[in-house]
Amino acid sequence: MKAQDALRRAIPQLQGAEVEDAARDARVLLAHALGIGHDRLTLKLQDEMTAAQEALYGEALAARMARQPVAQITGRRLFWGLSFRVTRDTLDPRPETETLVAEALSQPFVKILDLGTGTGCILLSCLKGMPMARGVGTDISDAALQVAIGNTRDLGLEARARFRKSDWFAGVTGSFDLIVSNPPYIAANEMESLAPEVRDWEPQLALTPGGDGLEAYRTIVRGAGARLMPGGRVLVEIGPTQGRAVRGLFTAAGFGDVRVLPDLDGRDRVVAAVKPGPTDSCGCA
């Protein structure tokens, strides 16, 4: 079968399974089955597929019709222009999280702590953009930490990134001039309304802390002051309705310059705050 014919058959199959962007996903999965970048797919559409390629494409389509995320099927996701390994043990890196990376890189830093690192996409993207910096990523999941370590090797950042199993700040020592986190923030009563790709396939611990969705922020606010150098920054991703509440937590704890930053769609996405005090230590503590 020609690749073009396989693609033509795949699109209505995915549409029948209510996949939102069936044509795009069919193309990405076909490129995966052919072992090429999806930007080269047009050049290969007239080629005959091997039996192995047809089988792999069929398996990928079946997984997608079961609403498994494309990144889990292909094992990769682009984020901040970098390719990251993705598994069922990690959140799928999302474009809106790049808002946090952009803000992190808007000012220099030397020591960065990433709480709940998952794939390591935030920490490693920040280190790629700040060549003199070093960082620590923490996660409570051993499996997620292994994915992050693999991504660190892939990106050649082993000398500058370390990982540690930790429940938030519990296993963290030292001081940092930047703390970042994309914590679980979906409220318990919102879980059922999530897309199946998220609700049924991504790790629950990385999606929701239960309750009102704010518990992780309360924990970060309580612990950040002890780990931030004076003048250090903390950046957390938020859900689009949580800006006022999370800003209030940081303000009540004595942080300064507390701001809510929008993503490219104009939705509240990141809360930024600064620990008051002189900045002479310059990340050297």
C-alpha positions in Angstrom: 0.0 0.0 0.0 1.2 3.5 -0.8 1.6 5.8 2.2 -0.9 8.2 0.6 -3.6 5.5 0.6 -2.9 4.6 4.2 -3.2 8.2 5.2 -6.5 8.6 3.2 -8.0 5.6 5.1 -6.7 6.7 8.5 -8.3 10.1 8.7 -12.0 9.0 8.7 -11.0 6.3 11.3 -9.7 8.9 13.7 -12.6 11.2 13.0 -15.0 8.3 13.9 -13.2 8.0 17.2 -13.8 11.8 17.8 -10.1 12.7 17.6 -10.1 16.5 17.5 -7.5 17.0 14.7 -7.7 13.8 12.9 -5.8 14.9 9.7 -2.9 16.2 11.7 -2.6 13.2 13.9 -2.9 10.8 11.0 0.1 12.5 9.3 2.2 12.6 12.4 1.6 8.9 13.1 2.3 8.0 9.5 5.6 9.8 9.7 6.4 7.9 12.9 5.6 4.6 11.2 7.8 5.5 8.3 10.6 6.5 10.6 10.9 10.1 9.2 10.2 13.6 10.4 6.7 14.7 9.7 8.1 17.6 7.8 9.3 15.1 5.2 6.1 13.2 4.9 4.9 14.8 1.6 8.0 13.6 -0.1 7.2 10.0 0.9 3.5 9.8 0.2 3.9 8.0 -3.1 6.2 5.3 -1.7 5.1 1.8 -1.0 5.0 0.9 2.7 6.6 -2.2 4.0 4.6 -4.8 5.9 6.4 -3.7 9.1 5.5 0.0 8.5 1.9 -0.9 7.8 1.7 -2.9 11.0 3.3 -0.1 13.0 0.9 2.5 11.5 -2.1 0.2 12.3 -1.0 -0.1 16.0 -0.4 3.6 16.3 -3.9 4.4 14.8 -5.5 1.9 17.2 -3.8 3.5 20.2 -4.9 7.0 19.0 -8.5 5.8 18.5 -8.3 4.7 22.2 -7.4 8.3 22.8 -3.8 7.8 23.8 -1.9 11.0 23.3 0.2 11.2 20.1 3.3 12.0 22.2 3.0 8.8 24.2 2.5 6.8 21.0 5.6 8.3 19.2 7.5 8.7 22.5 8.5 12.2 21.7 7.3 15.8 22.0 8.8 19.1 20.8 9.0 21.8 23.5 10.9 25.1 23.3 12.4 23.8 20.0 13.8 20.7 21.8 12.8 17.0 21.5 11.8 15.4 24.8 11.0 11.8 25.6 7.4 11.3 26.9 5.9 8.3 28.6 2.7 7.5 30.6 4.7 8.4 33.7 5.0 12.1 32.7 2.8 15.0 31.6 2.9 15.7 27.9 4.8 19.0 27.6 2.4 21.7 26.5 3.0 24.8 24.4 1.5 27.1 27.1 4.2 26.0 29.5 6.7 27.8 27.3 5.3 31.0 28.8 7.1 30.0 32.0 10.3 29.2 30.3 10.3 32.6 28.4 9.8 34.4 31.7 12.5 32.4 33.4 15.0 33.4 30.7 14.0 37.0 30.7 16.5 37.6 33.6 19.9 35.8 34.3 20.1 33.1 36.9 22.8 30.7 38.1 21.0 28.1 40.2 17.5 26.8 39.3 15.2 24.4 41.2 12.4 22.7 39.3 9.8 21.2 41.5 7.8 18.3 40.0 10.1 18.1 37.0 8.3 15.3 35.0 10.1 15.1 31.7 12.5 17.8 32.8 11.3 20.0 30.0 11.2 23.2 32.0 14.5 22.7 33.8 16.4 21.5 30.7 14.9 24.2 28.4 15.9 26.9 30.9 19.5 25.4 31.2 19.8 25.4 27.4 19.0 29.1 27.3 21.3 30.0 30.2 24.6 28.3 29.5 26.3 29.3 32.8 23.5 28.0 35.0 23.1 24.7 36.9 19.9 23.1 38.2 18.1 20.5 40.2 14.9 18.8 39.3 12.8 17.0 41.8 9.9 14.6 41.5 8.1 12.1 43.7 7.9 9.6 40.8 10.9 7.3 40.2 9.7 6.6 36.7 9.4 10.3 35.8 12.9 10.9 37.1 14.2 8.2 34.8 12.5 9.9 31.8 14.1 13.3 32.9 17.5 11.7 33.2 17.2 10.3 29.7 16.2 13.7 28.3 19.2 15.2 30.1 21.5 12.7 28.3 19.8 13.3 25.0 20.4 17.1 25.3 24.0 16.8 26.6 23.2 18.5 29.9 24.4 15.8 32.4 27.1 18.2 33.7 24.6 20.9 34.7 21.4 19.1 35.7 20.9 16.8 38.7 17.7 15.0 39.8 16.4 14.0 43.2 13.4 12.1 44.4 11.6 14.5 46.7 8.1 15.4 47.9 8.3 19.1 47.0 11.0 20.6 49.2 11.5 17.7 51.5 14.7 16.4 50.0 16.0 19.7 48.7 19.1 21.5 50.2 21.0 24.6 49.3 19.8 27.9 47.9 18.6 29.0 44.5 18.1 32.2 42.6 15.2 30.8 40.6 12.5 28.2 41.5 10.1 27.0 38.8 7.2 24.6 38.9 4.3 23.3 36.8 2.5 21.6 39.7 -0.8 19.6 39.7 -3.5 22.3 39.8 -6.8 20.8 38.5 -9.5 20.8 41.1 -11.1 17.4 41.9 -14.5 18.4 40.5 -12.9 19.3 37.2 -11.3 16.0 36.5 -14.3 14.3 34.9 -14.6 17.1 32.3 -11.0 16.7 31.0 -10.4 15.3 27.5 -9.8 11.5 27.6 -6.2 12.0 26.4 -5.5 13.8 29.7 -7.9 12.2 32.2 -7.3 8.6 31.2 -3.7 8.6 30.0 -1.6 11.1 32.0 -0.5 10.5 35.6 -3.1 11.6 38.1 -0.6 12.8 40.6 0.7 15.3 38.1 -2.8 16.5 37.2 -4.6 17.1 40.5 -3.8 17.5 44.2 -7.5 17.0 44.9 -9.7 19.5 46.6 -9.7 23.0 45.2 -6.6 22.5 43.1 -4.5 25.0 45.1 -2.7 22.7 47.6 0.5 22.5 45.6 0.7 26.3 45.5 0.3 26.5 49.3 3.1 24.1 49.7 5.4 26.0 47.3 4.6 29.3 49.0 5.4 27.9 52.4 8.7 26.4 51.3 10.1 28.7 48.7 11.3 31.4 51.0 13.7 29.1 52.8 15.3 28.0 49.5 15.3 31.3 47.6 18.2 33.7 47.9 17.2 37.3 48.6 16.0 38.8 45.3 15.4 35.3 43.9 12.4 34.6 41.7 9.7 31.9 41.8 7.6 31.1 38.8 4.6 28.7 38.8 2.3 27.7 36.1 -1.4 28.0 36.9 -4.8 27.1 35.5 -6.5 30.0 33.7 -8.9 30.8 36.5 -6.4 30.6 39.4 -4.4 33.8 38.9 -6.1 35.9 41.7 -6.0 33.1 44.2 -2.3 32.1 43.6 -1.2 35.8 43.5 -2.9 36.2 46.8 -1.0 33.3 48.4 2.3 34.8 47.4 1.4 38.3 48.4 0.1 37.2 51.9 3.5 35.3 52.4 5.4 38.5 51.9 6.7 38.0 48.3 7.1 41.1 46.2 6.5 42.1 42.6 3.8 39.4 42.3 2.5 39.3 38.7 0.1 37.2 36.7 1.4 36.5 33.2 -0.7 35.5 30.2 0.1 32.8 27.6 -0.1 33.4 23.9 -3.9 32.9 23.9 -4.3 35.7 26.5 -5.2 33.3 29.4 -3.6 33.6 32.8 -0.8 31.1 32.8 2.1 32.0 35.2 2.4 33.7 38.5 5.8 35.3 39.1 7.0 36.5 42.5 10.3 37.8 44.1 11.8 37.2 47.5 12.5 40.6 49.0 16.1 41.5 49.9 19.5 42.5 48.3 20.7 40.5 45.4 24.4 40.7 46.0 24.8 37.0 46.5 24.2 36.5 42.7 23.3 32.9 43.0 26.6 31.9 44.7 25.2 30.6 48.0 
